[in-house]
Amino acid sequence: MRRQRTFNADLLVYLMLLLAFTSIAVQLLAAPRVASWFPGLQSDMFQNLQNLEREFSIDHTVHWRHGEVTTSMSVAPTNFDGCSVVWAQTQEATRPGQLFYIETHRFEVPLATMDAKQITVQPVGAGQNERPGIEPGDYYTVLLQSSSGKKSVNLVDHNIVFNQKQGPIPSVEQLMVSSAWVRVRHDEQGETLKTLFQQAITACIAAGQ
């Protein structure tokens, strides 16, 4: 009986040691996979951000002339700091000797909070812009929406409207909003930006950024 107890105790100790060694071996085998998996995600994220930054670095300044009114629009990146992207877009209209308005939007967008499936490319339509010098179809808007409608985008809206009698009327507003946009001249540019945004957003979410 005593031998049976000793045998059972030895067997229990052996099984516990075997379980401990197996657990350690599994952890050691899994560690290299995690180590190789994480840099892969980081590499994808940086590559996609570089592609997006390269598209933003293209000169997107355009000009229209409708009668006496000339309108220009430009977009430029302010900063690409990891997955937090800042860009500014300015639009202004002039007539010989007269400036009608200057409209600037500055967006700070944490890409991981945006919904890659809800990005749309829409042409400006009738009634969407009452500014002089802009007509339907002049440009396309790439619209990004945050996930679940959460207000995660920092927007600075800056307008200067000129009135012949009163002079410039400035207005600056800083808001937290749920969407951001980029205005581009051609539909093809919009589709390119949409694809690059989708890739960068997906990579940033996967990398936990």
Stockholm file with secondary structure:
# STOCKHOLM 1.0

chainA/1-209         MRRQRTFNADLLVYLMLLLAFTSIAVQLLAAPRVASWFPGLQSDMFQNLQNLEREFSIDHTVHWRHGEVTTSMSVAPTNFDGCSVVWAQTQEATRPGQLFYIETHRFEVPLATMDAKQITVQPVGAGQNERPGIEPGDYYTVLLQSSSGKKSVNLVDHNIVFNQKQGPIPSVEQLMVSSAWVRVRHDEQGETLKTLFQQAITACIAAGQ
#=GR chainA/1-209 SS CHHHHHHHHHHHHHHHHHHHHHHHHHHHHHHHHHHHHHHHHHHHHHHHHHHHHHHHHSCCCEEEEETTEEEEEEEEEEEEETTEEEEEEEEEEEETTEEEEEEEEEEEEEGGGBCGGGCEEEECCTTSCCSTTCCTTSCEEEEEEBGGGCCCEEEEEEEEEEETTTEEEEEEEEEEESEEEEEESSHHHHHHHHHHHHHHHHHHHHTTC
#=GC SS_cons         CHHHHHHHHHHHHHHHHHHHHHHHHHHHHHHHHHHHHHHHHHHHHHHHHHHHHHHHHSCCCEEEEETTEEEEEEEEEEEEETTEEEEEEEEEEEETTEEEEEEEEEEEEEGGGBCGGGCEEEECCTTSCCSTTCCTTSCEEEEEEBGGGCCCEEEEEEEEEEETTTEEEEEEEEEEESEEEEEESSHHHHHHHHHHHHHHHHHHHHTTC
//
